[in-house]
Every structure is written in C-alpha cells, then in structure tokens.
C-alpha cells in the first residue's frame, strides 16, 4: 500500500491537481489499477508512471485522466534498460 500512498502524494503536488486532490488517495489509485483501469510502470518497487481512467456518472463512459510520470526516475530507467520513452 505504501507505493500507492507515495504515488498519491506525488500526484497531489502537481499544480493542475489542486481541485482534484480530495479524490486522489492511495486506496483509490490502487482500486483503479486492480479494476484494470490503469497502466503503471514500476522501477525498484516504486511507481514511476501512472495512467488511469476514472468512472463517471454514466455507466458507458470513463474520464481519461491521471497521467503522471516521475521524470528523473523514468530517465534513469530509460538509460538502464535501453527503452526509449517519448513524452
């Protein structure tokens, strides 16, 4: 659960998340991932990238949101693995 709480705290630091901070918790992010509504990238036990879909008031529609990348860690993984990410 620690990695999910750490992720939530990092996302909350983003200026664009000011109005949405109350819905971003480690528990909610973990639940989204467990429901198959998120893609994550981990390195050394830490979540370094997250892309999630959020449920809406309409059963057939999702909000595409919560795209977050920890840049310094991602660059390190790129160099270490040879995988190139363009963002």
N, C-alpha and C positions, 0 to 999 in steps of 0.2 A: 504494500500500500504506500510505502514511503516514496517510491518513484512517481506514483500518481499525484501525491500531495506536492512533491517537488515541482512536477510539471505544472500543476495548477498555480503555484506561487510564481513561477516564471511567466506564465501567460498573463497573470494579473498585473505584472509590471509593465505590460505593453500599453502605451497611451491610448490606443484605439479601443481597449477593453474597459475603459472607465465605466461605462454604463452597464456592462455585462458581467462585471466582476462577481456579483452575487450568485450567478448560475455556474460559475467555473469553480468546481471543487474536485479534489482528487477522486472522490467517490463517483461523481457524475462522469468524469472523463474515463474512468475505468469501466463503468457501466456501458458507455457508448462503444468502447472498444470490444467488450465482451459480447455486445449485440451485433458485432460485425459492421458497425457504422463508422469505424475509424481505421486509419492506417498509421502505424507508428514505425519509427526507426530507432533502434536502441544501440548503444555502444557502451561497453563496460558497465552494464547494469543500469544505465541512465537513459531516459527517453530524450532523444536529441531532435526528433521531428515528429509532428502530430498533425493529422488532417482528419477532421471529424464532420459528420453530418448530425444535425440536431432535429429532433422531432418537432413538428408544428401542430397547430390545432386541426390540421387536415390530415386524415389518415394516409392519403396517397402522396403527400408532399413532405420533403425534408428541406431544411435550411442548410446550405453549404457554407460552413463557417469554420472557425477554429483551425486556421492553417498557421502553424508555428514551427520555426526552425531555430535551433541554437547554433548560430553560425560558426563560432570558433570551434566547437566540438565537431561539427559537420565537416569543416575543412580538414581537421585532423584525420577524421575517418576517410575522407577522400584520398589524402596522401598515403595513408596506411594501407588502404585496400586497392587503390588504383581505380576506384569507381568515380566517375565524373558526374556530379550533380550540377545542373544549370538552374539557377533561380534568380 
